[in-house]
Structures are given as structure tokens and as C-alpha cells.
Amino acid sequence: MALSKLERRNRIKSRIRKIVSGTEAKPRLSVFRSNKEITAQLINDITGTTLVSASSREKGVAKGTKVEVAKAVGKLLAEKAIKAGVETCTFDRNGYLYHGRIKSLAEGAREGGLKF
């Protein structure tokens, strides 16, 4: 029997999360993508806290196509992370394919100064 999109994504997500986890020094950059918006946050999995977050709903995020908005969110997250003293992170694509909006968010974060 074929899996639904959500079941398939959750299966991929659990495989990724077995390997990727965040610490205070190297938090996990988790991405959530909905049909309209995109959100990213840096998470310390040891304490279970979010250190920095950025969303396409925030003021100051450039308008444009979804891919352009995702890149702007990545840059905004990187700026906030560097202010908070975080320079490196691990990337958690959250079960999504590394393509399109997820890829452009990652590129934007790299351009902003995050290393992963």
C-alpha cells in the first residue's frame, strides 16, 4: 500500500533525526514549509529550547516568489544567529527534499554567514 505524502515525510524525517541533533555550540537548523509560508529555527536538542527563529511572516522579509522569500528568511535567520553568537549548525531538512524553497533557505543562511 502506498504511503500518503505526510506519512512518507514523517518516515524520512525520523531517519534524519536519528542522525542529526543540536547542541548549544552547534544547534539544529530545522525548516518547516507550508503551502504559503516557510519557517526556520535553531534548536538546542539537549535542553529542548529554540535559540533563534525566523519566518516569512515577519516584517522585513522581502516579497517575491516563494523561493526568493525562503532565501530572505535564511539570511534573516543567519543575521539573528550571529547576533546570538551562533556560527555553525547542522541542517535538518525535516523530511523535505533538498530542492526549491528548502535549498534556497539553506543558501540564504550560508550567504548570511552560517556554516553547515
C-alpha positions in Angstrom: 0.0 0.0 0.0 1.3 3.4 -0.9 2.1 5.9 1.8 0.5 9.4 1.9 2.7 12.4 1.5 2.7 13.1 5.2 3.5 9.5 6.2 6.3 9.4 3.7 7.8 12.7 5.0 7.5 11.5 8.6 9.3 8.3 7.8 12.1 10.3 6.1 12.1 12.8 9.0 12.6 10.0 11.6 15.6 8.6 9.6 17.2 12.1 9.5 16.5 12.8 13.2 18.3 9.5 14.3 21.5 11.2 13.0 21.0 14.9 13.3 20.7 16.6 16.7 21.6 20.0 18.0 23.7 21.3 20.9 24.4 24.7 22.4 27.6 25.1 20.3 26.1 23.5 17.2 22.3 23.8 17.1 20.0 22.1 14.6 18.5 24.3 11.9 15.0 22.9 11.4 12.9 24.0 8.5 9.1 23.9 8.2 7.4 24.5 4.9 3.7 25.1 4.4 1.9 25.9 1.2 2.1 29.6 1.9 4.9 30.2 4.4 8.3 29.0 5.5 9.8 28.9 9.0 13.3 28.1 10.3 14.6 27.8 13.8 17.8 26.9 15.5 17.2 24.3 18.2 19.3 23.0 21.1 18.0 19.4 21.5 19.8 18.9 24.8 17.6 21.4 26.7 14.8 21.4 24.1 14.9 25.1 23.5 14.7 27.3 20.4 17.6 29.7 20.3 16.7 31.7 17.2 13.8 31.6 14.7 12.8 33.4 11.5 9.6 33.2 9.4 8.3 34.5 6.2 5.5 36.2 8.2 7.9 38.6 10.0 8.3 42.2 9.0 11.4 43.0 6.9 11.2 39.8 4.8 11.4 40.6 1.1 8.3 40.0 -1.0 8.5 38.0 -4.2 8.3 34.3 -5.3 8.3 31.6 -2.6 11.9 30.7 -3.4 13.0 34.4 -3.1 11.1 34.7 0.2 12.8 31.5 1.5 16.2 32.9 0.7 15.4 36.1 2.6 14.2 34.0 5.6 17.6 32.2 5.5 19.5 35.4 5.5 17.4 36.8 8.4 17.9 33.7 10.4 21.7 33.9 9.9 21.8 37.5 11.0 19.8 36.7 14.2 22.0 33.6 14.8 25.3 35.6 14.5 23.9 38.2 16.9 23.1 35.4 19.3 26.6 34.0 19.0 25.9 31.0 16.8 28.2 30.5 13.8 27.8 26.8 13.0 24.8 24.5 12.9 23.5 21.2 11.5 20.9 21.3 8.8 17.6 19.4 9.3 15.5 19.5 6.2 12.7 17.9 8.2 11.8 15.2 5.6 11.5 17.6 2.7 13.6 17.2 -0.4 16.7 19.4 -0.6 15.3 21.3 -3.5 13.4 24.5 -4.3 12.5 26.5 -1.2 14.5 24.3 1.2 17.6 24.7 -0.9 17.2 28.4 -1.3 16.7 28.9 2.5 19.9 26.9 3.1 21.8 29.0 0.5 20.4 32.2 2.1 21.6 31.1 5.6 25.1 30.3 4.2 25.2 33.7 2.5 24.3 35.3 5.8 27.3 33.7 7.5 26.1 30.4 9.0 28.3 27.4 8.4 26.9 23.9 7.9 
